[in-house]
Amino acid sequence: MQAVVCHGPEDYRFEEVPVPVPGPGEALIRVEAVGICASDLKCYHGAAKFWGDENRPAWAETEVIPGHEFTGEVVALDEEARARWGVDVGDRVVAEQIVPCGECRYCRRGEYWMCGPHDMFGFKRSTPGAMAEYMVFSPASLVHRISKDLPPAHAAFAEPLSCSLHAVERAQISFDDVVVVAGCGPIGLGMIAGAAAKSPARVVALDMAPEKLDLATKCGATDIVNIAEQDPVEFVRSITGGYGADVYLEGTGHPSAVLQGLNVLRKLGTYVEYGVFGSEVTVDWSIISDDKELDVRGAHLGPNCWPAAIRMLESGVLPLDEICTHQLPLARFQDGLDLVARGTESIKVSLIP
């Protein structure tokens, strides 16, 4: 089969590799679509989070097929896998990014998304990803069925949407909150939709691209701010009696969005960080402590949010035709990476094996 193989930073190759053979309790999946994530791009470019530096060892591995946001059709599985996942040959499925060990401290406590070994599709040799014609779901995979009525690229959007919804859950949004979402890319648009579903007083979307801000409105934003033309801090203060936002959701992974969030929040506000950064970020921590006593929360993956994400996709509430802007053949994976890197022509880019 044809597949993209990671040989190291900026060394991804389109190769012919053997079709994987499922073992006991596993399933063989024919990949229908795989999205390119911002973290895929940062891994490709050698970010320390993936390849290590003087402060941390490498986490990503070479000789791995990338791709962790995907959908596909079950083509082979045994009775053990059929009983475990409740799926059968011919079903369309998605699987969560992480393949938890089930044995570490976090897994035993039900906190599987923080699994110690942290094997994830597309980054580890033990869990090859979906930038290929076929892939295998190992027994520890977390599998969900999804409608065949959705176009493949829309079904694969379950992964980023589940991540967005987890960030929204971390924020514990209340009805009278003013929520600010930084970035109207795939993660930010999902955050906007998830936040709007909580029925807060306002959902304010920030971006520099007018077309993305238009999409933010379609996803549920009550207010949009083009930060290239308008000061978001001033705008938020103008609608909150000078106080600032109750909640700030950061989905860009851009260092400037961090200080922006600290400044836009009111005292005792909540900051939720989802973005994956390519470099270190420095801010004045006194804003967090002495100035405002903020709650700062991280968010990672999409635990327990996949069923909600799938329901949202299947309901048609999101403008998925406008969010899923590009579908390219697998052989054009480099064009896909470049599209995501430029960020001005696309929102969600998917590869179709």
Helices and strands as residue ranges (DSSP letters): E 2-6, E 12-16, E 27-35, H 38-44, H 48-51, E 69-77, H 79-85, E 92-95, H 105-108, G 112-114, E 134-137, E 143-145, H 152-156, H 158-171, E 178-182, H 186-197, E 202-207, H 210-219, E 223-226, H 232-239, E 245-250, H 256-264, E 265-273, I 287-291, E 295-298, H 306-315, H 320-323, E 326-329, G 330-332, H 333-342, E 349-352
